[in-house]
Amino acid sequence: MSLIRKNRPNYIKRLSKWMVITTAMLLLLFIGIGILTGAKSTYRLYSETIQNFTTQLEGSDFLYLFEMENKIYANARPEGAELPSLSHLSFQVLTSVTPNDPRSLLGREIPGLSSYNSEIVIAGEGTDYTNLPVESQPPLDVVLEDREAVEPKNNEEVSPPPEKENERSTGNRDVVFIYSTHNRESFLPHLPEGTEAAYHDEVNITKVGERFAQSLEANGIGAKVDQSDITTTANEQGIGSYAASRPVVKEAMATNDDIKYVFDLHRDSVSRDVTTTEINGDTYARTIFVVGAKHPDYEQNLKTATELHKMLEEQYPGLSRGVLTKKGSGSNGIYNQDLSSNAVLLEFGGIHNSLDEAYRTADVMGEVFSDYYWKKAEKVSSES
């Protein structure tokens, strides 16, 4: 009897040991299954697969991981921030759910919520996660459908931007390139009453691009506007819109070394009260700057967008809705902005705005960008 009691602790130790081993093996098994099911069909770990896993981590978490290996990275840790636990990091990677962001879980269950995988870097007046730009397009046959264009009621024509005597000019150099990936995005006031899909082959966002270029030219900034029907190209080649517009941007930059800034113009689809403001008795289509953060060099594009927003807000308060970055599921996340360090997607108003309202904003953007451009030029000149 005493012998049995004496051996009982050893028996419990062995049982505990086997339970720990079994638990560890099951954990490894689940992790292995997660890796294999997340990889390609050949069950190999492609770089894209690894990227999909790591994009679930917050940027600061990478600093923490580096710090575990090299303590010098502790200097980059935000003040007061603590190292995340291994279980916290593992949970994020294996489930794609960020504990402090319910959108990462609810976005899979609630239709449309995945479009809020954006970060508001600067919130303009009234901007929050309920009224962000919606990145979606109907089927191409809807976009390409022939529609009649009409003159909007109570249309007030905006005079062309006046030519100014500028002491400074880029001369014959076109330093700005303007295009529209969703080139058929139109405005309901210019379409027959009852129209639901605001798309047109002529009366569309490309006219705003032309107006923006005219304003830039009037302010001494040479600009080139692309008029390609990118929507048709995407349809004919069976590719996405941004894949179709990418060669357009690449060719423009390859054939003109003077191009330093690239703007992709769009119009939003949220309500008029969000996309419209009044300045000195005139209505304007509000802007919002969108930066794709799904490529490693997006910070310079973000800096450009932020500086333009601040100058616009300083001179015309309330005109800009703010600055966003996009990189989550349901978004392109690059927008061809990896091709230039000064590339920005710029929304002009929404479906309920008129071209005249967008033209007023384009004129303002021409003025503001001119100030921005010459300030940058002066800074570069003083540093050289």
C-alpha positions as CSV (number, residue, x, y, z in Angstrom):
1,M,0.0,0.0,0.0
2,S,2.8,2.4,0.9
3,L,4.5,1.5,-2.4
4,I,1.5,2.6,-4.4
5,R,1.4,5.9,-2.6
6,K,5.1,6.4,-3.1
7,N,4.8,5.9,-6.9
8,R,1.7,8.0,-7.3
9,P,3.6,11.4,-7.7
10,N,5.7,9.9,-10.5
11,Y,2.6,8.7,-12.2
12,I,1.0,12.2,-12.0
13,K,4.2,13.8,-13.3
14,R,4.3,11.4,-16.3
15,L,0.6,12.0,-17.0
16,S,1.1,15.8,-16.9
17,K,4.1,15.5,-19.2
18,W,2.2,13.6,-21.8
19,M,-0.7,16.1,-21.6
20,V,1.7,19.0,-22.2
21,I,3.3,17.1,-25.2
22,T,-0.2,16.2,-26.6
23,T,-1.4,19.8,-26.3
24,A,1.8,21.1,-28.0
25,M,1.4,18.6,-30.8
26,L,-2.2,19.6,-31.4
27,L,-1.3,23.2,-31.4
28,L,1.4,22.6,-34.0
29,L,-1.1,20.6,-36.0
30,F,-3.6,23.4,-36.1
31,I,-0.9,25.9,-37.0
32,G,0.3,23.7,-39.8
33,I,-3.2,23.3,-41.1
34,G,-3.7,27.0,-41.0
35,I,-0.5,27.6,-43.1
36,L,-1.4,24.9,-45.6
37,T,-4.9,26.0,-46.2
38,G,-3.8,29.6,-46.5
39,A,-1.2,28.7,-49.1
40,K,-1.6,28.1,-52.8
41,S,-3.0,24.8,-54.1
42,T,0.5,23.4,-54.5
43,Y,0.9,23.7,-50.7
44,R,4.0,25.8,-51.0
45,L,4.6,29.0,-49.1
46,Y,4.6,31.7,-51.7
47,S,5.7,35.2,-50.9
48,E,2.1,36.4,-51.6
49,T,0.8,34.0,-49.0
50,I,3.3,35.2,-46.4
51,Q,2.4,38.8,-47.3
52,N,-1.3,38.1,-46.7
53,F,-0.5,36.8,-43.3
54,T,1.7,39.7,-42.3
55,T,-0.7,42.4,-43.5
56,Q,-2.9,41.4,-40.6
57,L,-0.3,42.8,-38.2
58,E,-0.2,46.4,-37.2
59,G,3.0,48.3,-38.2
60,S,4.0,48.8,-34.6
61,D,3.9,45.0,-34.1
62,F,6.8,44.6,-36.5
63,L,8.9,46.9,-34.4
64,Y,8.1,44.7,-31.4
65,L,9.2,41.6,-33.3
66,F,12.4,43.3,-34.3
67,E,13.0,44.4,-30.7
68,M,12.9,40.8,-29.5
69,E,16.0,40.2,-31.6
70,N,17.7,43.6,-31.4
71,K,17.1,45.8,-28.5
72,I,18.1,48.9,-30.4
73,Y,14.6,48.9,-32.0
74,A,13.2,49.7,-28.5
75,N,14.1,53.4,-29.3
76,A,11.4,53.4,-32.0
77,R,8.7,52.1,-29.8
78,P,6.0,54.6,-29.0
79,E,6.2,56.1,-25.5
80,G,4.1,54.1,-23.1
81,A,3.5,51.2,-25.5
82,E,4.1,47.6,-24.3
83,L,5.3,44.6,-26.1
84,P,2.4,42.5,-27.4
85,S,2.2,39.0,-26.2
86,L,3.1,36.1,-28.5
87,S,-0.5,34.8,-28.1
88,H,-1.8,38.3,-29.3
89,L,0.4,38.2,-32.4
90,S,-0.4,34.6,-33.2
91,F,-4.1,35.3,-32.9
92,Q,-3.9,38.2,-35.4
93,V,-1.9,36.1,-37.9
94,L,-3.9,33.0,-37.7
95,T,-7.4,34.5,-37.6
96,S,-6.9,37.8,-39.5
97,V,-8.8,39.5,-36.7
98,T,-7.4,42.5,-34.9
99,P,-8.6,42.5,-31.3
100,N,-9.0,46.3,-31.1
101,D,-10.7,46.7,-34.5
102,P,-14.1,45.1,-34.8
103,R,-14.1,45.8,-38.5
104,S,-11.7,43.0,-39.1
105,L,-14.3,40.5,-37.8
106,L,-17.6,42.2,-38.8
107,G,-16.3,43.1,-42.3
108,R,-16.7,39.4,-43.3
109,E,-20.3,39.2,-42.1
110,I,-21.8,42.6,-42.9
111,P,-22.0,43.4,-46.6
112,G,-20.1,46.5,-47.5
113,L,-18.3,46.9,-44.2
114,S,-15.1,45.6,-45.8
115,S,-14.9,48.9,-47.7
116,Y,-14.1,50.5,-44.4
117,N,-10.7,48.9,-44.4
118,S,-9.3,52.4,-44.6
119,E,-7.4,54.5,-42.2
120,I,-8.4,58.2,-41.7
121,V,-5.0,59.9,-41.6
122,I,-6.6,63.4,-41.4
123,A,-10.3,63.8,-41.0
124,G,-11.8,66.8,-42.7
125,E,-15.0,68.5,-41.5
126,G,-17.7,65.8,-41.0
127,T,-15.5,62.9,-42.1
128,D,-15.8,59.7,-40.2
129,Y,-16.0,55.9,-41.0
130,T,-19.6,56.2,-42.0
131,N,-19.1,58.4,-45.0
132,L,-15.8,57.3,-46.6
133,P,-15.5,56.9,-50.3
134,V,-16.9,53.7,-51.6
135,E,-14.6,51.7,-53.8
136,S,-16.9,49.7,-56.0
137,Q,-18.0,49.6,-59.6
138,P,-21.1,47.9,-61.1
139,P,-20.7,45.3,-63.9
140,L,-18.9,46.7,-67.0
141,D,-22.0,46.3,-69.1
142,V,-23.8,48.8,-66.8
143,V,-20.9,51.2,-67.0
144,L,-20.6,50.9,-70.8
145,E,-24.3,51.3,-71.4
146,D,-25.2,54.2,-73.8
147,R,-26.9,57.0,-71.9
148,E,-28.3,60.4,-72.9
149,A,-26.7,63.5,-71.3
150,V,-28.8,66.5,-70.3
151,E,-28.1,70.0,-69.0
152,P,-28.8,70.1,-65.3
153,K,-31.6,72.4,-64.0
154,N,-30.6,75.8,-62.8
155,N,-27.2,75.3,-64.3
156,E,-24.7,78.1,-63.6
157,E,-21.8,78.1,-66.0
158,V,-18.4,78.7,-64.5
159,S,-16.2,80.9,-66.5
160,P,-12.9,79.4,-67.7
161,P,-10.0,80.0,-65.3
162,P,-8.5,83.4,-66.1
163,E,-5.0,83.5,-67.6
164,K,-2.6,85.0,-65.0
165,E,0.6,86.8,-65.5
166,N,2.9,84.5,-63.6
167,E,6.4,85.4,-62.8
168,R,7.2,81.7,-62.6
169,S,6.3,79.1,-65.1
170,T,7.3,75.6,-66.0
171,G,7.4,76.8,-69.7
172,N,7.0,73.9,-72.1
173,R,7.5,71.3,-69.4
174,D,4.4,69.3,-68.4
175,V,5.2,68.4,-64.8
176,V,1.7,67.1,-63.9
177,F,0.0,64.1,-65.4
178,I,-3.8,63.7,-65.0
179,Y,-5.9,60.7,-65.8
180,S,-9.0,58.8,-64.6
181,T,-9.0,55.1,-64.1
182,H,-12.8,55.1,-63.8
183,N,-13.1,57.5,-66.7
184,R,-16.8,57.0,-67.2
185,E,-17.8,58.1,-63.7
186,S,-20.4,60.8,-64.3
187,F,-22.8,63.0,-62.3
188,L,-26.6,62.6,-62.0
189,P,-27.5,66.2,-62.6
190,H,-26.2,65.7,-66.2
191,L,-28.2,62.5,-66.8
192,P,-31.9,62.0,-67.4
193,E,-34.2,62.0,-64.4
194,G,-34.5,58.6,-62.9
195,T,-31.1,57.4,-63.9
196,E,-29.5,55.2,-61.2
197,A,-26.1,54.4,-62.6
198,A,-24.1,57.6,-63.0
199,Y,-21.9,56.7,-66.0
200,H,-21.4,58.3,-69.4
201,D,-18.9,58.0,-72.2
202,E,-18.4,61.7,-72.6
203,V,-19.9,63.7,-69.8
204,N,-17.8,62.4,-67.0
205,I,-14.9,62.9,-64.6
206,T,-12.4,63.4,-67.6
207,K,-14.0,66.9,-68.1
208,V,-12.9,67.7,-64.5
209,G,-9.5,66.5,-65.4
210,E,-9.4,68.9,-68.4
211,R,-10.6,71.8,-66.2
212,F,-7.9,71.0,-63.5
213,A,-5.2,71.1,-66.2
214,Q,-6.5,74.4,-67.5
215,S,-6.3,75.8,-64.0
216,L,-2.8,74.5,-63.6
217,E,-1.8,76.1,-66.9
218,A,-3.3,79.4,-65.9
219,N,-1.2,79.2,-62.7
220,G,2.0,78.5,-64.6
221,I,2.1,74.7,-64.2
222,G,2.3,72.6,-67.3
223,A,-0.1,69.6,-67.3
224,K,-0.8,66.7,-69.5
225,V,-4.3,65.1,-69.5
226,D,-4.9,61.6,-70.7
227,Q,-8.3,60.9,-72.4
228,S,-8.0,57.1,-72.7
229,D,-11.2,55.1,-72.4
230,I,-9.7,52.9,-69.7
231,T,-13.1,51.3,-69.0
232,T,-13.4,50.0,-72.5
233,T,-9.8,48.8,-72.4
234,A,-10.5,46.9,-69.2
235,N,-13.6,45.3,-70.8
236,E,-11.8,44.3,-74.0
237,Q,-8.8,42.8,-72.2
238,G,-10.8,41.2,-69.4
239,I,-8.7,42.9,-66.7
240,G,-9.3,45.2,-63.7
241,S,-9.5,49.0,-64.2
242,Y,-6.2,49.7,-62.4
243,A,-4.5,47.0,-64.4
244,A,-5.8,48.7,-67.5
245,S,-4.7,52.2,-66.5
246,R,-1.2,51.1,-65.3
247,P,0.3,51.1,-68.9
248,V,-1.1,54.6,-69.4
249,V,0.8,55.9,-66.4
250,K,3.9,54.0,-67.2
251,E,4.0,55.2,-70.8
252,A,3.4,58.8,-69.8
253,M,6.3,58.7,-67.3
254,A,8.6,56.9,-69.7
255,T,8.0,59.4,-72.5
256,N,8.3,62.5,-70.3
257,D,10.9,62.8,-67.7
258,D,9.5,66.2,-66.6
259,I,6.4,64.5,-65.0
260,K,6.8,64.8,-61.2
261,Y,3.2,64.6,-60.0
262,V,0.5,62.1,-61.0
263,F,-3.2,62.6,-60.2
264,D,-5.9,59.9,-60.7
265,L,-9.3,61.8,-60.7
266,H,-12.5,60.1,-59.5
267,R,-15.9,61.1,-58.2
268,D,-17.5,59.6,-55.1
269,S,-20.9,58.0,-54.7
270,V,-21.9,59.2,-51.2
271,S,-24.7,61.7,-50.4
272,R,-24.6,65.3,-51.6
273,D,-24.5,66.8,-48.1
274,V,-21.1,65.0,-47.6
275,T,-19.6,65.9,-51.0
276,T,-20.7,69.6,-51.2
277,T,-19.8,72.8,-49.4
278,E,-20.5,76.5,-49.8
279,I,-17.8,79.2,-50.0
280,N,-18.7,82.8,-50.5
281,G,-22.2,82.0,-51.8
282,D,-21.0,79.4,-54.3
283,T,-21.3,75.6,-54.0
284,Y,-18.2,73.5,-54.5
285,A,-17.6,69.8,-54.8
286,R,-15.5,68.6,-51.9
287,T,-12.3,66.7,-52.4
288,I,-10.8,63.8,-50.5
289,F,-7.2,62.4,-50.9
290,V,-6.8,58.6,-51.1
291,V,-3.4,57.0,-50.8
292,G,-2.8,53.3,-51.5
293,A,-0.8,51.8,-48.6
294,K,-0.4,48.3,-50.0
295,H,3.1,49.0,-51.3
296,P,6.2,49.7,-49.3
297,D,7.0,53.2,-50.6
298,Y,3.6,54.8,-50.0
299,E,4.9,57.2,-47.3
300,Q,6.0,59.9,-49.8
301,N,2.6,59.8,-51.6
302,L,1.0,60.2,-48.2
303,K,3.2,63.1,-47.4
304,T,2.3,64.8,-50.7
305,A,-1.5,64.3,-50.1
306,T,-1.2,65.5,-46.5
307,E,0.6,68.7,-47.4
308,L,-1.9,69.4,-50.2
309,H,-4.8,68.9,-47.8
310,K,-3.3,71.2,-45.3
311,M,-2.8,74.0,-47.8
312,L,-6.3,73.5,-49.2
313,E,-7.8,73.6,-45.7
314,E,-5.8,76.7,-44.9
315,Q,-7.0,78.7,-47.9
316,Y,-10.5,77.1,-48.3
317,P,-11.6,75.7,-45.0
318,G,-14.0,72.7,-45.3
319,L,-13.3,72.0,-49.0
320,S,-11.2,68.9,-48.3
321,R,-12.8,65.9,-46.6
322,G,-9.4,64.7,-45.5
323,V,-6.7,62.1,-46.3
324,L,-7.2,58.3,-46.3
325,T,-4.9,55.3,-46.7
326,K,-6.4,52.1,-48.1
327,K,-4.9,48.6,-48.0
328,G,-7.4,46.2,-46.7
329,S,-9.5,43.6,-48.4
330,G,-12.0,44.9,-50.8
331,S,-9.7,47.6,-52.0
332,N,-7.0,47.8,-54.7
333,G,-4.6,49.3,-52.2
334,I,-2.0,50.4,-54.7
335,Y,-3.8,52.5,-57.4
336,N,-0.6,52.5,-59.5
337,Q,0.9,54.9,-56.9
338,D,4.0,52.7,-56.7
339,L,5.0,54.2,-60.1
340,S,5.6,57.7,-58.7
341,S,6.6,59.1,-55.3
342,N,4.1,61.9,-55.8
343,A,1.0,60.1,-57.0
344,V,-2.4,60.7,-55.4
345,L,-6.0,59.5,-56.1
346,L,-8.2,62.6,-55.8
347,E,-12.0,62.5,-55.5
348,F,-13.9,65.4,-56.8
349,G,-17.4,65.5,-55.3
350,G,-19.9,62.8,-55.8
351,I,-22.7,61.6,-58.1
352,H,-25.1,64.4,-56.9
353,N,-22.7,67.2,-57.8
354,S,-22.7,69.1,-61.0
355,L,-19.7,69.7,-63.3
356,D,-19.8,73.4,-62.5
357,E,-19.4,72.6,-58.8
358,A,-16.5,70.3,-59.7
359,Y,-15.0,72.9,-62.0
360,R,-14.9,75.5,-59.2
361,T,-13.0,73.0,-57.0
362,A,-10.7,72.2,-59.9
363,D,-9.9,75.9,-60.2
364,V,-9.1,76.1,-56.5
365,M,-6.9,73.0,-56.7
366,G,-5.0,74.6,-59.6
367,E,-4.2,77.6,-57.4
368,V,-3.3,75.6,-54.3
369,F,-1.2,73.2,-56.2
370,S,0.7,76.0,-57.9
371,D,1.6,77.5,-54.5
372,Y,2.6,74.0,-53.3
373,Y,4.7,73.3,-56.4
374,W,6.7,76.6,-56.2
375,K,7.3,76.2,-52.4
376,K,8.7,72.8,-53.1
377,A,10.8,74.2,-55.9
378,E,12.2,76.9,-53.7
379,K,13.1,74.4,-51.0
380,V,14.9,72.2,-53.4
381,S,16.8,75.2,-54.8
382,S,17.8,76.4,-51.4
383,E,19.1,73.0,-50.4
384,S,21.2,72.5,-53.5
